[in-house]
């Protein structure tokens, strides 16, 4: 099991190809759009936030400053939903 800053990201449930996400511990379901799926899969695969920001900016042709805000907001949402936080 991989570890990222003490966080076991492999314990995050996988998202379906459609973006459907089921969290088995709580029973909650989520639907990720294309960008959410890109970010979620990268976090789940252990990509550190700083690298993810660069990948996200490049993939979606964004300014790095905009990508950094979007990635931080997405990670904040993951943490608020109890799905994990790679910063901890």
N, C-alpha and C positions, 0 to 999 in steps of 0.2 A: 504494500500500500504506500503510495507516494505521500509525502508531506510537504506542505508549503507553509513556512513560518508557523509550524505547529498545528496547522489546520489540515484535517484529513478531507481533502476535496473529493477523493474517490467515494466518499460516503454520500455525495450528492446524487440524487436520482438522475438517470439519463433522461434526456428529452427525446421524444419521438421525432421522426423526420418531419412531421407536420407541425412541430413546435409544441405539441401537447406535453405537459409535464405533470406527473402525479407524485406527490410527496407522501409516501406510505405511512410515515409516522404520525402525520396529522390528518391525512385523508384529503388534504387540500389539492385542488387542481389549478393549473395555470396554463395559459396559452402564450407562447413566445412568438413575436413577429420575427422577420428575417434578421434584423440587427440584434434582437434579444437572443436569438438562437446562436448567432455567431459569438456573442459575448459569453453566454452561458456555457457553451461547449468549450470555449477556450479556458474559462475559469475552472471548469470541471476537470479539464485535462492538465491543470497545473500551471498555466501560463501566468507569470507574475503580472500584477497590474501595470507596471511601467512598460513591459514588453507588449502587453495586450493593447495598451494605448497606441503604441507605434503600429502594431498590426492593424488595428481598427482604422486608424487614420489612413494607412496605405490602402487597405481593402476598399474603403468607402470614399476615398479621395477627399478626406477632411483635413482641415488645418489641425496640427497637433494640439493646439490649445482647445479647440472645440472637442476633439476626441477625448482629451483628458477630462473635460467636464462630463461628457456623456458616460465614459467608463466609470468615473467616480460615482455618478448618480445611479448607475446600474448596480454597482457593488453595494452602495448604500441600501438599495431596494432589496437585494439578496439578503443582506444582514437583517433588515427590518422584518422580512418574511420568515426569518429563521432558516434560510436555505444555505447559509454559510457566509463566511467573510474571510477572504484570503489575506486581508491586512492584519489580522490578529495573530 
